[in-house]
Amino acid sequence: MNLDAFLQDLHAPAYESGPPSEQVDWDDAPLPYKLYRGLRTFPLSAEVPLTLIERKSGAVPGLDEIAHLLWFSFGLTRISQAPGAGQPASSGRTMQLYRRFIPSGGGLYPSELYLYLKTPELPAGVYHYDAAHHRLILLREGDYDLYLSRALGNRCRVSACSGVVMVSNMFWKNFFKYKNFSYRLQGLDTGVLIGQLLETAKRFGYAAAAHYQFLDRAVNHLLGLPEREESVYAVIPLAAEPAAAWPAGGRSDPGAAVVSAARLCREVPAVRHERVERSRRVKEFPALVRMNEASMLESSASFRRAGKTNNPGSGLRSAYLPLAPPMSYDLAQACHNRHSPETEFVLGKVTMRQLSALLQEVAASLPYRNDLGDPEAPLPNRIQLYVCLVHVEGVQDGAYRYDFAAHALRRIRPGDHRLLLQQGMYLGNVNLLQVPLCFHVSGDRQFLAPEFGYRGYRILQMEAGMLVQRLLLAASALGMGGRPLLGFDANVSDEIYGLAPVNRTSLIQIPVGPYRPRPRLEGGLHS
């Protein structure tokens, strides 16, 4: 198997929507959440707050705050019934979906959340968040501060953290539908979840950092995960006092010894837990397993820091946006109102001030603590945001790159590009002629491989997913909807923006604009 060719094929035209090799067996679909059997359970408070306004860090959140953070990040929030695809409301045929506050490819949610917690209300140890029942499942009891600190390459002092969240991917949960294309989806889905988790953590006074580099086998071993079925993609420590948790600004302790995954795994016994699997026929996915193995880090000596990236097209004609008052929106309300329109988009007016507020909010949320580069450095250009816009008051129709640092739109090509973008769509589920803003998140065509090897691909997809979620939340706070799409020909948008000469490509497309919701029956799953 050629791994480089596999990654390039994931972005080839019509890869997602090509002729399926076999029919999807929906009757044998896996559960959209993981269920363990025979382990100790700890119910969590379902009395979730009605508002989420950011508060100052410093106070150590208790178990109720942890419960609310988990629910707003990844809990089951509502059940929805709507007319089936292509069916009129009068047909009586509906589809029923369990929703969370974040989008997911096909609504399949391949990620799972695990936590290492040390709170007075619970035994110290490692837990799984059972989203179906909003409770914690104890997987392994004990103090693992030093174990996790070393698994992170001594870049975080876990003993100073209130907890550690680990985000995994269960390969079968979306492979059963999307086959190998699920590898691309899993990185984006994980990034969307991380973006939601970081935004929610701010509201509860947590400082957080996304660690993409860690000793995979050691972390999976601690959780008892069979690596050919599921693997952790990101580790996110939560701390009330960031200076105590990351004393060196996220850099490794220079006096710390190199740590290997094999050595850590020998320090704690292996555990295997029984879980429920609804699918009777779980097929193999050797390509996903091979990519996961090739991405693993076996030693802390393999950890890297990102290099400098160029700022593309800095000499373009600019449209400077007016500074808008900082958005102080209620995250809970934005989550409840967030909607992914398809045929519901309507071409309404968008003002320059609205566009400025939207982009300013996205830019303000981008700097975040991570283990890829210097947290004091200017915003990196690993991810860039482009937009084709029409009918925006005070802005000429055209294709633009958003300059995060200058808060300006750099015009690349004037004109209305909606018809070209529509022709590049593989599915007719969104009418782009009714959309005033069509965003594209771009990244390096080599997927950060020179710096991070094959692990760079999923890092790039996760950072793209984080930006997508922040864009969707800001759009929701402004009363607009956004629809993340992968069923598009990236060559079309790359040509519009001139991305090939700067060695970049479009990773995901997000139409954003006013919408008129279609009929649906929906109920909340909370008290």
C-alpha positions as a Python dict, from the first residue, in 0.01 Angstrom:
ca = {
    (1, 'M'): (0, 0, 0),
    (2, 'N'): (137, 340, -106),
    (3, 'L'): (46, 572, 182),
    (4, 'D'): (121, 893, -9),
    (5, 'A'): (-106, 786, -295),
    (6, 'F'): (-377, 692, -44),
    (7, 'L'): (-378, 1043, 104),
    (8, 'Q'): (-380, 1211, -236),
    (9, 'D'): (-671, 988, -346),
    (10, 'L'): (-877, 1110, -51),
    (11, 'H'): (-878, 1454, -219),
    (12, 'A'): (-921, 1334, -578),
    (13, 'P'): (-1228, 1460, -769),
    (14, 'A'): (-1548, 1270, -690),
    (15, 'Y'): (-1370, 1034, -447),
    (16, 'E'): (-1648, 1065, -187),
    (17, 'S'): (-1937, 1041, -431),
    (18, 'G'): (-1801, 788, -679),
    (19, 'P'): (-1991, 466, -756),
    (20, 'P'): (-2014, 263, -433),
    (21, 'S'): (-1859, -81, -449),
    (22, 'E'): (-2142, -215, -236),
    (23, 'Q'): (-2472, -100, -89),
    (24, 'V'): (-2463, 43, 261),
    (25, 'D'): (-2632, -199, 500),
    (26, 'W'): (-2816, 43, 729),
    (27, 'D'): (-2983, -242, 915),
    (28, 'D'): (-2637, -352, 1033),
    (29, 'A'): (-2508, -3, 1113),
    (30, 'P'): (-2303, 46, 1431),
    (31, 'L'): (-2431, 245, 1723),
    (32, 'P'): (-2348, 618, 1702),
    (33, 'Y'): (-2206, 597, 2056),
    (34, 'K'): (-1989, 350, 2244),
    (35, 'L'): (-2143, 137, 2520),
    (36, 'Y'): (-1938, -55, 2777),
    (37, 'R'): (-2078, -348, 2971),
    (38, 'G'): (-2018, -460, 3331),
    (39, 'L'): (-1822, -157, 3460),
    (40, 'R'): (-1886, 92, 3742),
    (41, 'T'): (-2100, 386, 3634),
    (42, 'F'): (-2130, 738, 3774),
    (43, 'P'): (-2437, 941, 3664),
    (44, 'L'): (-2377, 1305, 3576),
    (45, 'S'): (-2597, 1606, 3644),
    (46, 'A'): (-2851, 1663, 3368),
    (47, 'E'): (-2949, 2007, 3500),
    (48, 'V'): (-2745, 2185, 3235),
    (49, 'P'): (-2722, 2566, 3246),
    (50, 'L'): (-2941, 2764, 3009),
    (51, 'T'): (-2665, 3016, 2933),
    (52, 'L'): (-2289, 2989, 2883),
    (53, 'I'): (-2103, 3317, 2925),
    (54, 'E'): (-1725, 3311, 2953),
    (55, 'R'): (-1594, 3346, 3306),
    (56, 'K'): (-1250, 3403, 3451),
    (57, 'S'): (-1023, 3109, 3519),
    (58, 'G'): (-874, 3035, 3859),
    (59, 'A'): (-1149, 2846, 4039),
    (60, 'V'): (-1129, 2467, 4008),
    (61, 'P'): (-1453, 2344, 3845),
    (62, 'G'): (-1637, 2064, 4022),
    (63, 'L'): (-1805, 1751, 3889),
    (64, 'D'): (-2121, 1938, 3786),
    (65, 'E'): (-1916, 2175, 3569),
    (66, 'I'): (-1736, 1877, 3414),
    (67, 'A'): (-2074, 1717, 3341),
    (68, 'H'): (-2199, 2034, 3173),
    (69, 'L'): (-1877, 2071, 2974),
    (70, 'L'): (-1911, 1715, 2843),
    (71, 'W'): (-2277, 1759, 2753),
    (72, 'F'): (-2225, 2085, 2564),
    (73, 'S'): (-1920, 1939, 2390),
    (74, 'F'): (-2042, 1595, 2285),
    (75, 'G'): (-2365, 1499, 2461),
    (76, 'L'): (-2682, 1386, 2287),
    (77, 'T'): (-2881, 1708, 2278),
    (78, 'R'): (-3194, 1646, 2072),
    (79, 'I'): (-3385, 1399, 1863),
    (80, 'S'): (-3503, 1518, 1524),
    (81, 'Q'): (-3754, 1388, 1273),
    (82, 'A'): (-3762, 1538, 924),
    (83, 'P'): (-3883, 1433, 577),
    (84, 'G'): (-3649, 1180, 421),
    (85, 'A'): (-3402, 1291, 157),
    (86, 'G'): (-3589, 1395, -156),
    (87, 'Q'): (-3928, 1342, 10),
    (88, 'P'): (-4193, 1614, 48),
    (89, 'A'): (-4326, 1684, 397),
    (90, 'S'): (-4668, 1551, 289),
    (91, 'S'): (-4526, 1203, 206),
    (92, 'G'): (-4525, 1100, 573),
    (93, 'R'): (-4182, 934, 533),
    (94, 'T'): (-3934, 1063, 789),
    (95, 'M'): (-3585, 995, 912),
    (96, 'Q'): (-3498, 1009, 1281),
    (97, 'L'): (-3161, 1132, 1404),
    (98, 'Y'): (-2996, 1182, 1742),
    (99, 'R'): (-2818, 1516, 1729),
    (100, 'R'): (-2529, 1675, 1912),
    (101, 'F'): (-2426, 2039, 1908),
    (102, 'I'): (-2151, 1973, 1653),
    (103, 'P'): (-2184, 1857, 1291),
    (104, 'S'): (-2050, 1521, 1178),
    (105, 'G'): (-2017, 1358, 838),
    (106, 'G'): (-2342, 1170, 783),
    (107, 'G'): (-2434, 1227, 1150),
    (108, 'L'): (-2219, 924, 1241),
    (109, 'Y'): (-1992, 1078, 1510),
    (110, 'P'): (-1686, 850, 1494),
    (111, 'S'): (-1516, 1017, 1794),
    (112, 'E'): (-1533, 916, 2160),
    (113, 'L'): (-1433, 1108, 2474),
    (114, 'Y'): (-1221, 969, 2760),
    (115, 'L'): (-1113, 1153, 3073),
    (116, 'Y'): (-852, 1128, 3342),
    (117, 'L'): (-1012, 1292, 3646),
    (118, 'K'): (-907, 1380, 3999),
    (119, 'T'): (-1209, 1527, 4176),
    (120, 'P'): (-1331, 1473, 4534),
    (121, 'E'): (-1664, 1340, 4406),
    (122, 'L'): (-1511, 1049, 4209),
    (123, 'P'): (-1235, 791, 4247),
    (124, 'A'): (-922, 918, 4069),
    (125, 'G'): (-882, 734, 3742),
    (126, 'V'): (-962, 702, 3375),
    (127, 'Y'): (-1321, 725, 3251),
    (128, 'H'): (-1525, 699, 2933),
    (129, 'Y'): (-1800, 952, 2869),
    (130, 'D'): (-2115, 752, 2797),
    (131, 'A'): (-2302, 1005, 2584),
    (132, 'A'): (-2607, 782, 2547),
    (133, 'H'): (-2674, 791, 2923),
    (134, 'H'): (-2479, 1107, 3018),
    (135, 'R'): (-2261, 929, 3269),
    (136, 'L'): (-1900, 830, 3331),
    (137, 'I'): (-1772, 471, 3307),
    (138, 'L'): (-1469, 390, 3522),
    (139, 'L'): (-1210, 210, 3308),
    (140, 'R'): (-906, 216, 3533),
    (141, 'E'): (-869, 352, 3888),
    (142, 'G'): (-548, 516, 4009),
    (143, 'D'): (-309, 812, 3989),
    (144, 'Y'): (-161, 850, 3640),
    (145, 'D'): (-21, 1203, 3660),
    (146, 'L'): (337, 1099, 3586),
    (147, 'Y'): (233, 842, 3325),
    (148, 'L'): (39, 1097, 3119),
    (149, 'S'): (300, 1369, 3165),
    (150, 'R'): (561, 1140, 3015),
    (151, 'A'): (323, 1025, 2740),
    (152, 'L'): (299, 1393, 2642),
    (153, 'G'): (676, 1425, 2628),
    (154, 'N'): (686, 1623, 2954),
    (155, 'R'): (530, 1919, 2777),
    (156, 'C'): (252, 1941, 3036),
    (157, 'R'): (254, 1898, 3413),
    (158, 'V'): (-55, 1680, 3451),
    (159, 'S'): (-35, 1697, 3832),
    (160, 'A'): (-132, 2066, 3801),
    (161, 'C'): (-435, 1987, 3582),
    (162, 'S'): (-792, 1927, 3693),
    (163, 'G'): (-833, 1662, 3427),
    (164, 'V'): (-725, 1540, 3086),
    (165, 'V'): (-960, 1477, 2793),
    (166, 'M'): (-860, 1223, 2528),
    (167, 'V'): (-1041, 1223, 2192),
    (168, 'S'): (-1038, 895, 2000),
    (169, 'N'): (-1179, 766, 1674),
    (170, 'M'): (-1362, 436, 1631),
    (171, 'F'): (-1286, 337, 1273),
    (172, 'W'): (-1593, 124, 1206),
    (173, 'K'): (-1843, 392, 1313),
    (174, 'N'): (-1817, 573, 980),
    (175, 'F'): (-1616, 326, 770),
    (176, 'F'): (-1932, 117, 730),
    (177, 'K'): (-2074, 397, 512),
    (178, 'Y'): (-1779, 596, 376),
    (179, 'K'): (-1517, 321, 343),
    (180, 'N'): (-1162, 461, 310),
    (181, 'F'): (-1293, 817, 273),
    (182, 'S'): (-1375, 793, 645),
    (183, 'Y'): (-1006, 856, 721),
    (184, 'R'): (-1044, 1212, 596),
    (185, 'L'): (-1373, 1256, 780),
    (186, 'Q'): (-1232, 1132, 1111),
    (187, 'G'): (-968, 1405, 1124),
    (188, 'L'): (-1221, 1677, 1045),
    (189, 'D'): (-1478, 1539, 1290),
    (190, 'T'): (-1214, 1528, 1564),
    (191, 'G'): (-1117, 1889, 1491),
    (192, 'V'): (-1478, 2005, 1510),
    (193, 'L'): (-1511, 1833, 1848),
    (194, 'I'): (-1184, 1988, 1973),
    (195, 'G'): (-1302, 2332, 1861),
    (196, 'Q'): (-1629, 2288, 2051),
    (197, 'L'): (-1450, 2151, 2356),
    (198, 'L'): (-1205, 2444, 2372),
    (199, 'E'): (-1481, 2702, 2333),
    (200, 'T'): (-1692, 2531, 2601),
    (201, 'A'): (-1393, 2499, 2837),
    (202, 'K'): (-1348, 2878, 2829),
    (203, 'R'): (-1704, 2922, 2957),
    (204, 'F'): (-1627, 2706, 3259),
    (205, 'G'): (-1301, 2879, 3347),
    (206, 'Y'): (-1066, 2611, 3214),
    (207, 'A'): (-738, 2677, 3038),
    (208, 'A'): (-684, 2403, 2778),
    (209, 'A'): (-422, 2289, 2530),
    (210, 'A'): (-451, 2057, 2232),
    (211, 'H'): (-167, 1803, 2225),
    (212, 'Y'): (-142, 1632, 1886),
    (213, 'Q'): (193, 1465, 1963),
    (214, 'F'): (196, 1196, 2228),
    (215, 'L'): (296, 834, 2267),
    (216, 'D'): (-4, 672, 2101),
    (217, 'R'): (41, 318, 2222),
    (218, 'A'): (94, 432, 2581),
    (219, 'V'): (-228, 637, 2582),
    (220, 'N'): (-428, 363, 2406),
    (221, 'H'): (-285, 108, 2651),
    (222, 'L'): (-398, 319, 2948),
    (223, 'L'): (-753, 332, 2810),
    (224, 'G'): (-757, -34, 2709),
    (225, 'L'): (-827, 42, 2341),
    (226, 'P'): (-767, -223, 2072),
    (227, 'E'): (-562, -16, 1825),
    (228, 'R'): (-694, -193, 1516),
    (229, 'E'): (-1043, -70, 1610),
    (230, 'E'): (-992, 264, 1784),
    (231, 'S'): (-710, 508, 1854),
    (232, 'V'): (-665, 843, 2034),
    (233, 'Y'): (-609, 1143, 1804),
    (234, 'A'): (-570, 1429, 2056),
    (235, 'V'): (-500, 1477, 2427),
    (236, 'I'): (-637, 1794, 2591),
    (237, 'P'): (-533, 1875, 2950),
    (238, 'L'): (-763, 2112, 3142),
    (239, 'A'): (-619, 2342, 3406),
    (240, 'A'): (-740, 2626, 3626),
    (241, 'E'): (-389, 2779, 3636),
    (242, 'P'): (-216, 2753, 3295),
    (243, 'A'): (124, 2872, 3422),
    (244, 'A'): (139, 2573, 3658),
    (245, 'A'): (35, 2320, 3394),
    (246, 'W'): (256, 2451, 3112),
    (247, 'P'): (548, 2618, 3292),
    (248, 'A'): (772, 2613, 2984),
    (249, 'G'): (505, 2744, 2747),
    (250, 'G'): (439, 2397, 2607),
    (251, 'R'): (804, 2310, 2545),
    (252, 'S'): (958, 1990, 2678),
    (253, 'D'): (1146, 2003, 3004),
    (254, 'P'): (1512, 2016, 2887),
    (255, 'G'): (1617, 1797, 3178),
    (256, 'A'): (1360, 1526, 3111),
    (257, 'A'): (1475, 1191, 2977),
    (258, 'V'): (1351, 1053, 2646),
    (259, 'V'): (1050, 828, 2702),
    (260, 'S'): (935, 535, 2487),
    (261, 'A'): (583, 402, 2450),
    (262, 'A'): (700, 46, 2507),
    (263, 'R'): (852, 138, 2844),
    (264, 'L'): (539, 318, 2961),
    (265, 'C'): (314, 29, 2859),
    (266, 'R'): (515, -206, 3082),
    (267, 'E'): (443, 13, 3386),
    (268, 'V'): (70, -62, 3402),
    (269, 'P'): (-110, -391, 3331),
    (270, 'A'): (-315, -428, 3017),
    (271, 'V'): (-694, -410, 3049),
    (272, 'R'): (-967, -518, 2810),
    (273, 'H'): (-1329, -419, 2860),
    (274, 'E'): (-1643, -570, 2713),
    (275, 'R'): (-1852, -338, 2498),
    (276, 'V'): (-2173, -361, 2296),
    (277, 'E'): (-2141, -391, 1918),
    (278, 'R'): (-2469, -374, 1725),
    (279, 'S'): (-2319, -461, 1387),
    (280, 'R'): (-2323, -834, 1323),
    (281, 'R'): (-2071, -810, 1037),
    (282, 'V'): (-1782, -574, 1109),
    (283, 'K'): (-1570, -556, 795),
    (284, 'E'): (-1195, -503, 792),
    (285, 'F'): (-1039, -165, 713),
    (286, 'P'): (-670, -239, 651),
    (287, 'A'): (-595, 100, 491),
    (288, 'L'): (-713, 288, 800),
    (289, 'V'): (-517, 57, 1030),
    (290, 'R'): (-204, 100, 818),
    (291, 'M'): (-235, 481, 818),
    (292, 'N'): (-288, 483, 1194),
    (293, 'E'): (20, 267, 1251),
    (294, 'A'): (232, 486, 1021),
    (295, 'S'): (122, 797, 1213),
    (296, 'M'): (213, 667, 1559),
    (297, 'L'): (496, 810, 1769),
    (298, 'E'): (702, 552, 1959),
    (299, 'S'): (936, 791, 2143),
    (300, 'S'): (923, 1146, 2278),
    (301, 'A'): (1240, 1210, 2072),
    (302, 'S'): (1013, 1204, 1765),
    (303, 'F'): (812, 1509, 1877),
    (304, 'R'): (854, 1807, 1644),
    (305, 'R'): (765, 2175, 1624),
    (306, 'A'): (614, 2336, 1316),
    (307, 'G'): (833, 2557, 1101),
    (308, 'K'): (744, 2894, 954),
    (309, 'T'): (494, 2907, 669),
    (310, 'N'): (460, 3170, 402),
    (311, 'N'): (179, 3424, 389),
    (312, 'P'): (30, 3374, 39),
    (313, 'G'): (-71, 3666, -176),
    (314, 'S'): (21, 3950, 60),
    (315, 'G'): (45, 4197, -231),
    (316, 'L'): (-319, 4161, -339),
    (317, 'R'): (-568, 4448, -346),
    (318, 'S'): (-730, 4472, -2),
    (319, 'A'): (-1071, 4553, 137),
    (320, 'Y'): (-1011, 4647, 500),
    (321, 'L'): (-1303, 4560, 723),
    (322, 'P'): (-1431, 4789, 997),
    (323, 'L'): (-1353, 4676, 1349),
    (324, 'A'): (-1671, 4547, 1507),
    (325, 'P'): (-1739, 4536, 1882),
    (326, 'P'): (-1621, 4200, 2020),
    (327, 'M'): (-1900, 3943, 2009),
    (328, 'S'): (-2000, 3843, 2360),
    (329, 'Y'): (-2255, 3587, 2264),
    (330, 'D'): (-2421, 3316, 2469),
    (331, 'L'): (-2254, 2992, 2359),
    (332, 'A'): (-2550, 2782, 2479),
    (333, 'Q'): (-2790, 2983, 2261),
    (334, 'A'): (-2556, 2967, 1961),
    (335, 'C'): (-2530, 2589, 2003),
    (336, 'H'): (-2908, 2546, 2027),
    (337, 'N'): (-2964, 2767, 1721),
    (338, 'R'): (-2687, 2619, 1503),
    (339, 'H'): (-2832, 2463, 1189),
    (340, 'S'): (-2682, 2303, 880),
    (341, 'P'): (-2911, 2415, 595),
    (342, 'E'): (-2930, 2240, 261),
    (343, 'T'): (-3223, 2351, 46),
    (344, 'E'): (-3322, 2605, 317),
    (345, 'F'): (-3071, 2877, 222),
    (346, 'V'): (-3230, 3205, 106),
    (347, 'L'): (-3033, 3488, -53),
    (348, 'G'): (-3068, 3758, 211),
    (349, 'K'): (-2866, 4072, 265),
    (350, 'V'): (-2536, 4054, 453),
    (351, 'T'): (-2380, 4383, 562),
    (352, 'M'): (-2009, 4460, 579),
    (353, 'R'): (-2044, 4497, 955),
    (354, 'Q'): (-2195, 4147, 986),
    (355, 'L'): (-1918, 3999, 772),
    (356, 'S'): (-1659, 4188, 976),
    (357, 'A'): (-1805, 4060, 1304),
    (358, 'L'): (-1813, 3704, 1170),
    (359, 'L'): (-1450, 3706, 1055),
    (360, 'Q'): (-1329, 3898, 1358),
    (361, 'E'): (-1481, 3638, 1589),
    (362, 'V'): (-1316, 3355, 1395),
    (363, 'A'): (-978, 3531, 1406),
    (364, 'A'): (-1009, 3601, 1779),
    (365, 'S'): (-1069, 3233, 1854),
    (366, 'L'): (-782, 3103, 1640),
    (367, 'P'): (-485, 3151, 1875),
    (368, 'Y'): (-491, 2851, 2105),
    (369, 'R'): (-242, 2662, 2318),
    (370, 'N'): (-99, 2358, 2137),
    (371, 'D'): (218, 2154, 2104),
    (372, 'L'): (295, 2238, 1740),
    (373, 'G'): (471, 2573, 1765),
    (374, 'D'): (558, 2868, 1982),
    (375, 'P'): (238, 2992, 2155),
    (376, 'E'): (388, 3344, 2162),
    (377, 'A'): (444, 3352, 1785),
    (378, 'P'): (206, 3524, 1539),
    (379, 'L'): (-82, 3324, 1396),
    (380, 'P'): (46, 3035, 1183),
    (381, 'N'): (-56, 2992, 821),
    (382, 'R'): (-105, 2615, 832),
    (383, 'I'): (-473, 2691, 776),
    (384, 'Q'): (-608, 2975, 560),
    (385, 'L'): (-964, 3096, 505),
    (386, 'Y'): (-1092, 3196, 161),
    (387, 'V'): (-1438, 3315, 58),
    (388, 'C'): (-1642, 3376, -258),
    (389, 'L'): (-1898, 3641, -168),
    (390, 'V'): (-2187, 3818, -340),
    (391, 'H'): (-2442, 4080, -234),
    (392, 'V'): (-2242, 4188, 71),
    (393, 'E'): (-2317, 4551, 132),
    (394, 'G'): (-2005, 4763, 80),
    (395, 'V'): (-1785, 4479, -57),
    (396, 'Q'): (-1733, 4408, -428),
    (397, 'D'): (-1842, 4060, -542),
    (398, 'G'): (-1541, 3835, -577),
    (399, 'A'): (-1305, 3573, -441),
    (400, 'Y'): (-1097, 3677, -140),
    (401, 'R'): (-844, 3548, 112),
    (402, 'Y'): (-907, 3660, 467),
    (403, 'D'): (-595, 3803, 634),
    (404, 'F'): (-638, 3713, 1001),
    (405, 'A'): (-364, 3944, 1128),
    (406, 'A'): (-475, 4256, 935),
    (407, 'H'): (-850, 4183, 953),
    (408, 'A'): (-873, 4245, 579),
    (409, 'L'): (-1001, 4070, 269),
    (410, 'R'): (-732, 4029, 0),
    (411, 'R'): (-911, 4025, -335),
    (412, 'I'): (-792, 3751, -568),
    (413, 'R'): (-1051, 3759, -846),
    (414, 'P'): (-1353, 3990, -889),
    (415, 'G'): (-1693, 3868, -1000),
    (416, 'D'): (-1967, 3622, -911),
    (417, 'H'): (-1827, 3266, -891),
    (418, 'R'): (-2137, 3087, -764),
    (419, 'L'): (-2216, 2910, -1092),
    (420, 'L'): (-1863, 2766, -1115),
    (421, 'L'): (-1883, 2648, -756),
    (422, 'Q'): (-2225, 2495, -819),
    (423, 'Q'): (-2092, 2305, -1118),
    (424, 'G'): (-1817, 2169, -894),
    (425, 'M'): (-2071, 2019, -650),
    (426, 'Y'): (-2112, 1641, -671),
    (427, 'L'): (-2451, 1643, -500),
    (428, 'G'): (-2742, 1881, -555),
    (429, 'N'): (-2820, 1915, -185),
    (430, 'V'): (-2724, 2286, -164),
    (431, 'N'): (-2818, 2562, -408),
    (432, 'L'): (-2513, 2788, -395),
    (433, 'L'): (-2695, 3054, -598),
    (434, 'Q'): (-2890, 3123, -278),
    (435, 'V'): (-2576, 3163, -67),
    (436, 'P'): (-2400, 3499, -19),
    (437, 'L'): (-2086, 3357, 148),
    (438, 'C'): (-1908, 3039, 41),
    (439, 'F'): (-1599, 2976, 254),
    (440, 'H'): (-1311, 2740, 180),
    (441, 'V'): (-1053, 2628, 435),
    (442, 'S'): (-720, 2563, 264),
    (443, 'G'): (-408, 2376, 371),
    (444, 'D'): (-73, 2252, 247),
    (445, 'R'): (-90, 2005, -45),
    (446, 'Q'): (176, 1794, 127),
    (447, 'F'): (-39, 1777, 443),
    (448, 'L'): (248, 1887, 674),
    (449, 'A'): (436, 1567, 590),
    (450, 'P'): (785, 1730, 579),
    (451, 'E'): (749, 1829, 946),
    (452, 'F'): (523, 1567, 1102),
    (453, 'G'): (529, 1272, 861),
    (454, 'Y'): (199, 1091, 806),
    (455, 'R'): (74, 1229, 1136),
    (456, 'G'): (71, 1570, 966),
    (457, 'Y'): (-235, 1474, 760),
    (458, 'R'): (-463, 1425, 1057),
    (459, 'I'): (-316, 1732, 1235),
    (460, 'L'): (-405, 1946, 931),
    (461, 'Q'): (-756, 1801, 912),
    (462, 'M'): (-811, 1857, 1285),
    (463, 'E'): (-702, 2222, 1265),
    (464, 'A'): (-933, 2269, 966),
    (465, 'G'): (-1221, 2117, 1165),
    (466, 'M'): (-1152, 2352, 1456),
    (467, 'L'): (-1175, 2656, 1228),
    (468, 'V'): (-1498, 2520, 1075),
    (469, 'Q'): (-1665, 2487, 1416),
    (470, 'R'): (-1567, 2839, 1518),
    (471, 'L'): (-1703, 2972, 1191),
    (472, 'L'): (-2032, 2786, 1244),
    (473, 'L'): (-2071, 2914, 1601),
    (474, 'A'): (-2006, 3274, 1498),
    (475, 'A'): (-2252, 3240, 1207),
    (476, 'S'): (-2516, 3099, 1442),
    (477, 'A'): (-2464, 3388, 1685),
    (478, 'L'): (-2535, 3625, 1393),
    (479, 'G'): (-2853, 3439, 1294),
    (480, 'M'): (-2705, 3259, 992),
    (481, 'G'): (-2654, 2894, 908),
    (482, 'G'): (-2352, 2710, 772),
    (483, 'R'): (-2322, 2375, 597),
    (484, 'P'): (-1982, 2197, 593),
    (485, 'L'): (-1939, 2010, 263),
    (486, 'L'): (-1684, 1766, 125),
    (487, 'G'): (-1882, 1672, -187),
    (488, 'F'): (-1716, 1932, -408),
    (489, 'D'): (-1437, 1942, -667),
    (490, 'A'): (-1147, 2115, -494),
    (491, 'N'): (-987, 2184, -833),
    (492, 'V'): (-1263, 2438, -905),
    (493, 'S'): (-1210, 2643, -590),
    (494, 'D'): (-832, 2602, -615),
    (495, 'E'): (-845, 2753, -962),
    (496, 'I'): (-1062, 3044, -847),
    (497, 'Y'): (-823, 3130, -562),
    (498, 'G'): (-502, 3042, -747),
    (499, 'L'): (-397, 2793, -481),
    (500, 'A'): (-192, 2547, -689),
    (501, 'P'): (106, 2785, -743),
    (502, 'V'): (134, 2838, -365),
    (503, 'N'): (111, 2461, -302),
    (504, 'R'): (-224, 2474, -121),
    (505, 'T'): (-562, 2309, -172),
    (506, 'S'): (-919, 2345, -46),
    (507, 'L'): (-991, 2104, 239),
    (508, 'I'): (-1358, 2179, 304),
    (509, 'Q'): (-1633, 2407, 171),
    (510, 'I'): (-1879, 2591, 399),
    (511, 'P'): (-2169, 2789, 250),
    (512, 'V'): (-2294, 3045, 504),
    (513, 'G'): (-2598, 3271, 492),
    (514, 'P'): (-2957, 3335, 595),
    (515, 'Y'): (-3193, 3037, 577),
    (516, 'R'): (-3555, 2937, 621),
    (517, 'P'): (-3582, 2609, 821),
    (518, 'R'): (-3774, 2325, 662),
    (519, 'P'): (-4048, 2145, 857),
    (520, 'R'): (-3920, 1903, 1120),
    (521, 'L'): (-4026, 1766, 1456),
    (522, 'E'): (-3759, 1811, 1719),
    (523, 'G'): (-3727, 1769, 2093),
    (524, 'G'): (-3448, 1840, 2342),
    (525, 'L'): (-3285, 1557, 2537),
    (526, 'H'): (-3213, 1748, 2858),
    (527, 'S'): (-3395, 1859, 3170),
}
